[in-house]
């Protein structure tokens, strides 16, 4: 079974500082990996996804993530935090052998931006 | 593209009652997913459809839960004899599967169920 682990349920960074949200995956096959963001009272929005092409994936709103097989990681970064980045972020994994039938999500990381 | 819509947005019910939620996917999306999210947790997969066929159901989906997608358009999720443990946010997502890798799932705003 596949799973993802998000280290740190709450992360606080100052406005303008680097954002680093951690995600480690467990999978018997090279997985597809995703980062979603959830703003209050809104649905989840896809930030970026890895599908075994380039290991460095660029997403929306200046976010990017790097797939590191040796570390089984897919950490999300952004060079300079904005107040509008405050939200909950979810890492998710799916098994490419079965197609994108279902996503298995981590427990989420709530990002707070300090003015 | 009006996005995925879900109705109602909030539902409060008494234990033992039946409830039904509706999801309208993005038009022309052939896949539709249901997830459940409890407080402090990530969404958990419940079931998904490709067109009108229900292709997979999670073990989380007890016999009290049933989902349909008639004509491959909107979907309904019904919970019979609700229990307090059913209180959660129920999320719907849709995608356009064309045989390629990792089609993007677009999520609706969810229906928050509270069982008293």
Contacts between the chains, C-beta under 8 A, distances in Angstrom:
chain1	res1	chain2	res2	distance
A	9	B	40	7.7
A	32	B	101	6.6
A	32	B	102	4.4
A	34	B	102	7.6
A	36	B	107	7.7
A	41	B	109	6.8
A	42	B	109	5.9
A	43	B	3	7.8
A	43	B	4	6.8
A	43	B	91	7.0
A	43	B	93	8.0
A	43	B	106	7.7
A	43	B	107	3.7
A	43	B	108	5.1
A	43	B	109	4.8
A	43	B	110	6.5
A	44	B	43	7.2
A	44	B	91	7.3
A	44	B	93	7.8
A	44	B	107	4.2
A	45	B	107	7.4
A	46	B	104	5.3
A	46	B	105	7.4
A	46	B	106	7.7
A	49	B	102	5.6
A	49	B	104	7.1
A	51	B	101	4.4
A	51	B	102	4.6
A	52	B	101	7.4
A	90	B	42	5.1
A	90	B	43	7.4
A	92	B	42	7.4
A	94	B	102	6.6
A	96	B	101	6.3
A	96	B	102	7.3
A	99	B	97	7.2
A	100	B	95	7.0
A	100	B	97	7.1
A	100	B	101	7.3
A	100	B	102	4.9
A	100	B	103	5.3
A	100	B	105	7.4
A	101	B	48	5.9
A	101	B	55	6.9
A	101	B	56	5.7
A	102	B	33	7.0
A	102	B	45	4.0
A	102	B	48	6.4
A	102	B	56	6.8
A	102	B	58	7.8
A	103	B	35	7.8
A	103	B	43	7.4
A	103	B	45	6.7
A	103	B	105	6.7
A	104	B	45	7.0
A	105	B	42	3.1
A	105	B	43	5.1
A	105	B	44	7.3
A	106	B	42	5.3
A	107	B	40	6.9
A	107	B	41	5.7
A	107	B	42	5.3
A	108	B	40	7.7
A	108	B	41	7.5
A	108	B	42	5.3
